[in-house]
């Protein structure tokens, strides 16, 4: 499947208000380009977060209106959950390493709670999270399976469970 086709699929998932997408790649910068394109196509403003820079615009400039969230994935997820007044896609670069148990249990729960909360926001305040996982990272399979199982059970009830190839 070509990258542009995947970008169209991502745009469709965003228009359908899927709250959480997970992308595994070795080409972070290339994938982000297509994610930004998909977000714009779906009427969302794309933003980034990573552990070192915190919240940034797609050009890398810090977002001055946000407490930067630098170094704290829990604070970043909380801020995303509180954002209103714009349709945003939050591309989170370094989140997977913060989801490992037992230390990552709080962050994992906060992400699950957001995935449940975001679809209930008004359309004008729609938010989505796209987690980019570098292919080298090897998550605990049981944790990943539990996460997706719980998320899809919730999403099936609201008919919002989708997967990407």
Residue frames as a rotation matrix with the C-alpha (Angstrom) as fourth column:
UNK 1
0.584 0.812 0.000 0.00
0.812 -0.584 0.000 0.00
0.000 0.000 -1.000 0.00
UNK 2
-0.188 -0.658 0.730 1.39
0.617 -0.657 -0.433 3.39
0.764 0.369 0.529 -0.95
UNK 3
-0.768 -0.224 -0.599 1.98
0.630 -0.430 -0.647 6.07
-0.113 -0.874 0.472 1.66
UNK 4
-0.882 0.470 0.028 -0.54
-0.444 -0.851 0.282 8.39
0.157 0.236 0.959 0.02
UNK 5
-0.137 0.842 -0.522 -3.20
-0.083 0.515 0.853 5.68
0.987 0.160 -0.001 0.23
UNK 6
-0.282 -0.035 -0.959 -2.41
0.884 0.379 -0.274 5.23
0.373 -0.925 -0.076 3.92
UNK 7
-0.980 -0.079 -0.184 -2.70
0.144 -0.918 -0.370 9.00
-0.140 -0.389 0.911 4.41
UNK 8
-0.521 0.852 -0.046 -6.16
-0.551 -0.295 0.780 8.87
0.652 0.432 0.624 2.83
UNK 9
0.011 0.487 -0.874 -7.10
0.434 0.785 0.443 6.00
0.901 -0.384 -0.203 5.14
UNK 10
-0.637 -0.301 -0.710 -5.86
0.771 -0.225 -0.596 7.95
0.020 -0.927 0.375 8.16
UNK 11
-0.937 0.339 0.087 -7.87
-0.326 -0.936 0.132 10.99
0.126 0.095 0.987 7.04
UNK 12
-0.161 0.919 -0.360 -10.97
-0.268 0.311 0.912 8.80
0.950 0.244 0.196 6.79
UNK 13
-0.116 0.057 -0.992 -10.34
0.806 0.589 -0.061 7.42
0.580 -0.806 -0.114 10.30
UNK 14
-0.905 -0.233 -0.356 -9.97
0.400 -0.750 -0.527 10.96
-0.145 -0.619 0.772 11.64
UNK 15
-0.695 0.715 0.081 -13.17
-0.535 -0.589 0.606 12.12
0.480 0.377 0.792 9.91
UNK 16
0.111 0.720 -0.685 -14.89
0.103 0.677 0.729 9.13
0.988 -0.151 0.001 11.56
UNK 17
0.355 -0.039 0.934 -13.54
-0.759 -0.595 0.264 10.51
0.545 -0.803 -0.241 14.87
UNK 18
0.622 -0.334 -0.708 -11.40
0.494 0.869 0.024 7.56
0.608 -0.365 0.705 15.85
UNK 19
0.968 -0.126 0.216 -9.72
-0.239 -0.725 0.646 8.84
0.075 -0.677 -0.732 19.01
UNK 20
0.297 -0.891 0.343 -6.51
-0.576 0.119 0.808 6.82
-0.761 -0.438 -0.478 18.92
UNK 21
0.938 -0.151 -0.311 -4.33
-0.195 0.512 -0.837 5.52
0.285 0.846 0.451 16.11
UNK 22
0.506 -0.802 0.318 -1.06
-0.223 0.235 0.946 3.62
-0.834 -0.549 -0.060 16.55
UNK 23
0.900 -0.272 -0.341 1.63
-0.345 0.036 -0.938 3.70
0.268 0.962 -0.061 13.87
UNK 24
0.543 -0.779 0.314 4.72
0.142 0.454 0.880 1.48
-0.828 -0.433 0.357 13.93
UNK 25
0.959 -0.228 0.167 7.51
0.121 -0.201 -0.972 2.68
0.255 0.953 -0.165 11.66
UNK 26
0.168 -0.964 -0.207 11.23
0.917 0.075 0.393 3.13
-0.363 -0.255 0.896 11.22
UNK 27
-0.592 -0.344 0.729 10.67
0.705 -0.660 0.261 6.34
0.391 0.668 0.633 9.25
UNK 28
-0.192 0.534 -0.823 9.28
0.831 -0.358 -0.426 8.79
-0.523 -0.766 -0.375 11.77
UNK 29
-0.580 -0.089 -0.810 9.80
-0.119 -0.974 0.192 11.97
-0.806 0.207 0.555 9.72
UNK 30
-0.958 0.212 -0.194 8.34
-0.172 0.118 0.978 10.49
0.230 0.970 -0.076 6.53
UNK 31
-0.461 0.823 -0.333 5.30
0.822 0.537 0.191 9.09
0.336 -0.186 -0.923 8.33
UNK 32
-0.319 0.319 -0.892 4.71
0.593 -0.667 -0.451 12.38
-0.739 -0.673 0.024 10.12
UNK 33
-0.904 -0.032 -0.426 4.57
-0.284 -0.702 0.654 14.20
-0.320 0.712 0.625 6.79
UNK 34
-0.717 0.658 -0.230 1.70
0.098 0.421 0.902 11.95
0.690 0.624 -0.366 5.69
UNK 35
-0.307 0.603 -0.736 -0.01
0.951 0.211 -0.224 12.18
0.021 -0.769 -0.638 9.07
UNK 36
-0.603 0.046 -0.796 0.07
0.188 -0.962 -0.198 16.00
-0.775 -0.269 0.572 8.90
UNK 37
-0.915 0.261 -0.309 -1.33
-0.372 -0.242 0.896 15.83
0.159 0.934 0.319 5.38
UNK 38
-0.536 0.733 -0.418 -4.09
0.551 0.679 0.485 13.46
0.640 0.030 -0.768 6.53
UNK 39
-0.391 0.361 -0.846 -4.94
0.810 -0.301 -0.503 15.66
-0.437 -0.882 -0.175 9.52
UNK 40
-0.770 0.068 -0.634 -5.25
-0.230 -0.957 0.178 18.76
-0.594 0.283 0.753 7.32
UNK 41
-0.850 0.447 -0.278 -7.40
-0.172 0.263 0.949 16.83
0.497 0.855 -0.146 4.84
UNK 42
-0.308 0.743 -0.595 -9.75
0.791 0.547 0.275 15.82
0.529 -0.386 -0.756 7.66
UNK 43
0.358 0.468 0.808 -9.96
0.077 -0.877 0.474 19.39
0.931 -0.108 -0.350 9.03
UNK 44
0.857 -0.147 -0.494 -7.66
0.513 0.150 0.845 18.92
-0.050 -0.978 0.204 12.01
UNK 45
0.624 -0.733 0.271 -4.70
-0.660 -0.680 -0.318 20.98
0.418 0.020 -0.908 13.19
UNK 46
0.651 -0.445 -0.615 -1.69
0.434 0.883 -0.180 18.70
0.623 -0.150 0.768 13.69
UNK 47
0.579 -0.508 0.637 0.50
-0.781 -0.570 0.255 19.12
0.234 -0.645 -0.727 16.75
UNK 48
0.136 -0.617 -0.775 3.48
0.039 0.785 -0.618 17.14
0.990 0.054 0.131 18.05
UNK 49
0.734 -0.148 0.663 4.61
-0.680 -0.171 0.714 16.01
0.007 -0.974 -0.226 21.45
UNK 50
0.401 -0.605 -0.688 7.83
0.228 0.793 -0.564 14.34
0.887 0.069 0.456 22.41
UNK 51
0.662 -0.095 -0.744 9.64
0.742 0.224 0.632 13.85
0.107 -0.970 0.219 25.69
UNK 52
-0.347 -0.914 -0.208 12.43
0.919 -0.376 0.118 16.33
-0.187 -0.150 0.971 24.90
UNK 53
-0.899 -0.052 0.436 10.60
0.248 -0.880 0.406 19.21
0.362 0.473 0.803 23.19
UNK 54
-0.595 0.773 -0.220 7.12
0.151 -0.162 -0.975 18.92
-0.790 -0.613 -0.020 24.67
UNK 55
0.416 0.841 0.347 4.30
0.622 0.015 -0.783 20.34
-0.663 0.541 -0.517 22.55
UNK 56
-0.631 -0.621 -0.465 5.37
0.022 -0.614 0.789 21.79
-0.775 0.488 0.402 19.20
UNK 57
0.446 0.641 -0.625 3.88
-0.648 -0.251 -0.719 22.92
-0.618 0.725 0.304 15.93
UNK 58
0.892 -0.079 0.446 4.58
0.304 0.834 -0.460 20.75
-0.335 0.546 0.768 12.89
UNK 59
0.674 -0.692 0.259 7.55
-0.048 -0.391 -0.919 23.02
0.737 0.607 -0.297 12.07
UNK 60
0.015 -0.697 -0.717 9.11
0.751 0.481 -0.452 22.25
0.660 -0.532 0.530 15.47
UNK 61
-0.580 -0.185 0.793 8.39
-0.228 -0.898 -0.376 25.61
0.782 -0.399 0.479 17.12
UNK 62
-0.892 0.234 -0.386 7.17
0.450 0.393 -0.802 25.30
-0.036 -0.889 -0.456 20.72
UNK 63
-0.030 0.948 0.318 3.48
0.528 -0.255 0.810 25.90
0.848 0.192 -0.493 21.33
UNK 64
-0.828 -0.412 0.381 3.55
-0.024 -0.652 -0.758 28.88
0.561 -0.636 0.530 23.67
UNK 65
-0.115 0.877 0.466 -0.09
-0.807 -0.356 0.471 28.51
0.579 -0.321 0.749 24.70
UNK 66
0.744 0.335 -0.578 0.58
-0.028 0.880 0.474 25.13
0.668 -0.336 0.664 26.31
UNK 67
0.474 -0.657 0.586 2.48
-0.722 0.090 0.686 24.22
-0.504 -0.748 -0.431 29.43
UNK 68
-0.103 -0.586 -0.803 5.11
-0.992 0.116 0.042 22.53
0.068 0.802 -0.594 27.39
UNK 69
0.867 0.472 0.159 4.55
-0.486 0.872 0.055 19.03
-0.113 -0.125 0.986 28.76
UNK 70
0.230 -0.880 -0.415 8.27
-0.618 0.197 -0.761 18.48
0.752 0.432 -0.499 28.33
UNK 71
-0.726 -0.687 -0.045 9.42
-0.446 0.519 -0.729 15.36
0.523 -0.509 -0.683 30.14
UNK 72
-0.761 0.502 0.411 5.99
-0.292 0.301 -0.908 14.42
-0.580 -0.810 -0.083 31.45
UNK 73
-0.900 0.420 -0.115 3.72
0.058 0.379 0.924 12.22
0.431 0.825 -0.365 29.35
UNK 74
-0.367 0.804 -0.468 0.98
0.927 0.273 -0.258 12.28
-0.080 -0.529 -0.845 32.01
UNK 75
-0.272 0.214 -0.938 0.84
0.190 -0.944 -0.270 16.08
-0.943 -0.252 0.216 31.96
UNK 76
-0.901 -0.089 -0.424 0.81
-0.383 -0.294 0.876 16.01
-0.202 0.952 0.232 28.15
UNK 77
-0.732 0.672 -0.112 -2.15
0.506 0.646 0.572 13.60
0.457 0.361 -0.813 28.04
UNK 78
-0.208 0.649 -0.731 -3.99
0.829 -0.279 -0.484 15.66
-0.519 -0.707 -0.480 30.65
UNK 79
-0.523 -0.057 -0.850 -3.47
-0.182 -0.967 0.177 18.81
-0.833 0.247 0.496 28.58
UNK 80
-0.966 0.204 -0.161 -4.75
-0.114 0.226 0.968 17.07
0.234 0.953 -0.195 25.46
UNK 81
-0.487 0.817 -0.310 -7.87
0.843 0.532 0.078 16.02
0.229 -0.223 -0.948 27.35
UNK 82
-0.088 0.416 -0.905 -8.49
0.630 -0.681 -0.374 19.61
-0.772 -0.603 -0.202 28.42
UNK 83
-0.914 -0.350 -0.207 -8.02
0.072 -0.640 0.765 21.18
-0.400 0.684 0.610 24.96
UNK 84
0.108 0.971 0.214 -11.15
0.765 0.056 -0.641 22.79
-0.634 0.233 -0.737 23.54
UNK 85
0.463 0.221 -0.858 -11.95
-0.142 -0.937 -0.318 25.26
-0.875 0.269 -0.403 20.78
UNK 86
0.018 -0.455 -0.890 -10.07
-0.991 -0.124 0.043 23.54
-0.130 0.882 -0.453 17.95
UNK 87
0.975 0.214 0.051 -9.93
-0.197 0.953 -0.228 20.21
-0.098 0.213 0.972 16.17
UNK 88
0.211 -0.978 0.011 -6.48
-0.976 -0.210 0.056 18.79
-0.052 -0.023 -0.998 16.88
UNK 89
0.876 -0.185 -0.445 -4.48
0.101 0.973 -0.206 15.69
0.471 0.136 0.872 16.10
UNK 90
0.574 -0.691 0.440 -1.71
-0.778 -0.293 0.555 15.07
-0.255 -0.661 -0.706 18.61
UNK 91
0.660 -0.474 -0.583 1.20
-0.094 0.717 -0.690 13.12
0.746 0.510 0.428 17.15
UNK 92
0.740 -0.338 0.581 2.98
-0.632 -0.056 0.773 11.60
-0.229 -0.939 -0.255 20.14
UNK 93
0.374 -0.705 -0.602 6.48
-0.648 0.266 -0.714 10.43
0.663 0.657 -0.358 19.31
UNK 94
-0.576 -0.815 -0.065 7.88
-0.472 0.396 -0.788 8.97
0.668 -0.423 -0.613 22.51
UNK 95
0.113 0.735 0.669 4.83
-0.976 -0.044 0.213 7.66
0.186 -0.677 0.712 24.32
UNK 96
0.611 0.268 -0.745 5.28
-0.270 0.955 0.122 3.87
0.744 0.127 0.656 23.93
UNK 97
-0.353 -0.815 -0.460 8.27
0.239 0.397 -0.886 3.67
0.904 -0.423 0.055 26.27
UNK 98
-0.804 0.106 0.585 6.19
-0.545 -0.525 -0.653 5.34
0.238 -0.844 0.480 28.99
UNK 99
0.235 0.970 -0.069 3.48
-0.889 0.243 0.388 2.66
0.393 -0.030 0.919 28.82
UNK 100
-0.277 -0.421 -0.864 5.57
-0.074 0.906 -0.418 -0.21
0.958 -0.051 -0.282 30.18
UNK 101
0.805 0.580 0.123 4.25
-0.218 0.098 0.971 -1.74
0.551 -0.809 0.205 33.38
UNK 102
0.042 0.805 -0.591 4.42
0.999 -0.023 0.040 -1.29
0.019 -0.593 -0.805 36.30
UNK 103
-0.650 -0.372 -0.663 5.79
0.479 -0.877 0.022 2.27
-0.590 -0.304 0.748 36.08
UNK 104
-0.980 0.192 -0.049 3.67
-0.154 -0.584 0.797 3.15
0.125 0.789 0.601 33.03
UNK 105
-0.579 0.805 -0.130 0.39
0.815 0.575 -0.074 1.96
0.016 -0.149 -0.989 34.50
UNK 106
-0.085 0.550 -0.831 -0.83
0.410 -0.741 -0.532 5.50
-0.908 -0.386 -0.163 35.22
UNK 107
-0.577 -0.197 -0.793 0.12
-0.547 -0.628 0.554 6.78
-0.607 0.753 0.254 31.76
UNK 108
-0.969 0.242 -0.052 -1.48
0.139 0.705 0.695 3.74
0.205 0.667 -0.717 30.13
UNK 109
-0.313 0.899 -0.306 -4.70
0.891 0.166 -0.422 4.28
-0.329 -0.405 -0.853 32.10
UNK 110
-0.175 0.222 -0.959 -4.72
-0.026 -0.975 -0.221 7.99
-0.984 -0.014 0.177 31.23
UNK 111
-0.857 -0.175 -0.484 -4.38
-0.478 -0.081 0.875 7.09
-0.193 0.981 -0.015 27.52
UNK 112
-0.787 0.616 -0.032 -7.21
0.582 0.758 0.295 4.57
0.206 0.213 -0.955 27.77
UNK 113
-0.158 0.746 -0.647 -9.42
0.686 -0.389 -0.615 7.10
-0.710 -0.541 -0.450 29.53
UNK 114
-0.424 -0.053 -0.904 -8.73
-0.416 -0.875 0.247 9.67
-0.804 0.481 0.349 26.82
UNK 115
-0.986 0.043 -0.159 -9.54
-0.123 0.456 0.881 7.14
0.110 0.889 -0.445 24.10
UNK 116
-0.462 0.870 -0.173 -12.93
0.887 0.455 -0.078 6.69
0.011 -0.190 -0.982 25.76
UNK 117
-0.053 0.414 -0.909 -13.53
0.516 -0.767 -0.380 10.40
-0.855 -0.490 -0.173 26.44
UNK 118
-0.762 -0.422 -0.490 -12.49
-0.076 -0.693 0.716 12.00
-0.643 0.584 0.496 23.14
UNK 119
-0.824 0.461 0.328 -15.31
0.479 0.260 0.839 10.62
0.302 0.848 -0.435 20.93
UNK 120
0.058 0.914 -0.402 -17.88
0.997 -0.075 -0.028 12.30
-0.056 -0.399 -0.915 23.19
UNK 121
-0.531 -0.297 -0.794 -16.49
0.330 -0.935 0.130 15.81
-0.781 -0.193 0.594 22.58
UNK 122
0.597 0.728 -0.337 -18.47
-0.010 -0.414 -0.910 18.13
-0.802 0.547 -0.240 20.29
UNK 123
0.667 -0.291 0.686 -17.38
0.738 0.383 -0.556 17.91
-0.101 0.877 0.470 16.64
UNK 124
0.781 -0.351 0.517 -15.78
-0.059 -0.865 -0.498 21.40
0.622 0.358 -0.696 16.76
UNK 125
0.447 -0.617 0.647 -13.61
-0.889 -0.226 0.399 20.30
-0.101 -0.754 -0.649 19.71
UNK 126
0.994 0.016 -0.109 -12.69
-0.035 0.985 -0.170 16.89
0.104 0.173 0.979 18.28
UNK 127
0.194 -0.960 0.200 -9.29
-0.951 -0.134 0.277 15.58
-0.239 -0.244 -0.940 19.36
UNK 128
0.970 -0.005 -0.243 -7.35
-0.061 0.962 -0.266 12.51
0.235 0.273 0.933 18.24
UNK 129
0.360 -0.888 0.287 -4.06
-0.682 -0.040 0.730 11.00
-0.637 -0.459 -0.620 19.34
UNK 130
0.878 -0.237 -0.415 -1.67
-0.182 0.637 -0.749 9.29
0.442 0.733 0.516 16.95
UNK 131
0.611 -0.694 0.380 1.08
-0.384 0.160 0.910 7.38
-0.692 -0.702 -0.169 18.70
UNK 132
0.629 -0.522 -0.576 4.23
-0.552 0.220 -0.804 6.79
0.547 0.824 -0.150 16.68
UNK 133
0.741 -0.392 0.545 6.16
-0.248 0.595 0.765 3.77
-0.624 -0.702 0.344 17.82
UNK 134
0.049 -0.810 -0.584 9.63
-0.999 -0.049 -0.016 3.19
-0.016 0.584 -0.811 16.50
UNK 135
0.635 0.279 -0.720 9.94
-0.471 0.879 -0.075 -0.34
0.612 0.387 0.690 15.17
UNK 136
-0.387 -0.870 -0.306 12.95
-0.189 0.399 -0.897 -1.05
0.902 -0.289 -0.319 17.44
UNK 137
-0.531 0.254 0.808 10.79
-0.847 -0.165 -0.505 -0.70
0.005 -0.953 0.303 20.57
UNK 138
-0.569 0.332 -0.753 9.48
0.029 0.923 0.384 -4.09
0.822 0.196 -0.535 21.68
UNK 139
-0.159 0.562 0.812 6.48
-0.904 -0.413 0.108 -3.63
0.396 -0.716 0.574 23.97
UNK 140
-0.840 0.063 0.539 5.45
-0.288 0.790 -0.541 -6.22
-0.460 -0.610 -0.646 26.48
UNK 141
-0.842 0.500 -0.205 3.04
-0.047 0.309 0.950 -8.26
0.538 0.809 -0.236 24.34
UNK 142
-0.399 0.724 -0.563 0.67
0.901 0.425 -0.091 -8.91
0.173 -0.543 -0.821 27.21
UNK 143
-0.450 0.186 -0.873 0.40
0.357 -0.859 -0.367 -5.18
-0.819 -0.477 0.320 27.98
UNK 144
-0.869 0.085 -0.487 -0.23
-0.453 -0.530 0.717 -4.33
-0.197 0.844 0.499 24.34
UNK 145
-0.732 0.618 -0.287 -2.82
0.292 0.665 0.687 -7.08
0.616 0.419 -0.667 23.97
UNK 146
-0.332 0.611 -0.719 -4.64
0.912 0.013 -0.410 -5.97
-0.242 -0.791 -0.562 27.12
UNK 147
-0.649 0.034 -0.760 -4.60
-0.012 -0.999 -0.035 -2.36
-0.761 -0.014 0.649 25.98
UNK 148
-0.858 0.292 -0.423 -6.08
-0.484 -0.181 0.856 -3.08
0.174 0.939 0.297 22.54
UNK 149
-0.646 0.651 -0.399 -8.56
0.591 0.757 0.279 -5.61
0.484 -0.055 -0.874 23.91
UNK 150
-0.336 0.503 -0.796 -9.91
0.759 -0.356 -0.545 -3.10
-0.558 -0.788 -0.262 26.42
UNK 151
-0.682 0.025 -0.731 -9.94
-0.280 -0.932 0.229 -0.26
-0.676 0.361 0.643 23.91
UNK 152
-0.878 0.345 -0.332 -11.71
-0.267 0.224 0.937 -2.29
0.398 0.911 -0.105 21.21
UNK 153
-0.536 0.727 -0.428 -14.31
0.834 0.536 -0.134 -3.57
0.132 -0.429 -0.894 23.67
UNK 154
-0.287 0.378 -0.880 -15.14
0.375 -0.801 -0.466 0.05
-0.882 -0.464 0.088 24.51
UNK 155
-0.731 -0.081 -0.678 -14.98
-0.487 -0.635 0.600 1.15
-0.479 0.769 0.424 20.88
UNK 156
-0.903 0.430 -0.023 -17.21
0.297 0.661 0.689 -1.66
0.311 0.615 -0.724 19.63
UNK 157
-0.277 0.830 -0.484 -19.96
0.848 -0.025 -0.529 -0.38
-0.451 -0.557 -0.697 21.89
UNK 158
0.173 0.307 -0.936 -19.73
-0.067 -0.944 -0.322 2.99
-0.983 0.118 -0.143 20.14
UNK 159
0.774 0.148 0.615 -18.94
0.518 0.410 -0.751 1.40
-0.364 0.900 0.241 16.72
UNK 160
0.845 -0.510 -0.160 -15.54
-0.534 -0.798 -0.279 3.09
0.014 0.321 -0.947 16.52
UNK 161
0.326 -0.764 0.557 -13.10
-0.164 0.535 0.829 0.16
-0.931 -0.362 0.049 16.48
UNK 162
0.969 -0.115 -0.221 -10.81
-0.216 0.048 -0.975 0.24
0.123 0.992 0.022 13.46
UNK 163
0.398 -0.905 0.150 -7.32
0.283 0.277 0.918 -0.94
-0.873 -0.323 0.366 12.67
UNK 164
0.557 -0.342 -0.757 -4.72
-0.791 -0.497 -0.358 0.12
-0.254 0.798 -0.547 10.16
UNK 165
0.929 -0.281 -0.241 -2.73
0.133 0.861 -0.491 -2.36
0.345 0.424 0.837 8.07
